[in-house]
Every structure is written in structure tokens, then in C-alpha cells.
Amino acid sequence: MQIFLKSGGNLRAMLKPDVDYYTRKIEFDGQQTISEILKAISIDSRYVAFIYVDGKVKDFSYVPSDGQTITLQPPVSGG
């Protein structure tokens, strides 16, 4: 199975996009949570403020379906 992870900001660089500037395709077994998928690709969940799937906020225990696009929102900072 595969999903597409998207992100911007500093998190985009950690994601290492391969589909386009913001998107990385991930192959997974279909039973993994977002937390487990992030760990498998060496992204610390502390760098993810929100997870959006189909316009809805999900938590790290969400198990994605084949072909879904998941947007990872990095924390906002400023001065």
C-alpha cells in the first residue's frame, strides 16, 4: 500500500519529498499508524503540530488508507 505525505517549512526538508516539492510517496503494510510511519522514515513527531486528512485533523494513532494524501503541518514560530 502507499500514501503520500505532504509538508512545508522545515518539516518539508526532513520529509525528503520525491513526488514533487512538497510530497513524498511512502510504501507501508496497511496496518501502521501515522506515528509508526513517521518513526520508520526518521521524522520525530515533535516536528508535526497537526495531521490533516481530507480536510480533517487526525491524531498520531490514525491508520491511513491506500492512496491517501496526508498533510503534516509543522509548528508555527515567529518573532
Helices and strands as residue ranges (DSSP letters): E 2-7, H 9-15, E 23-27, H 34-40, G 45-47, E 50-53, E 56-58, E 69-73
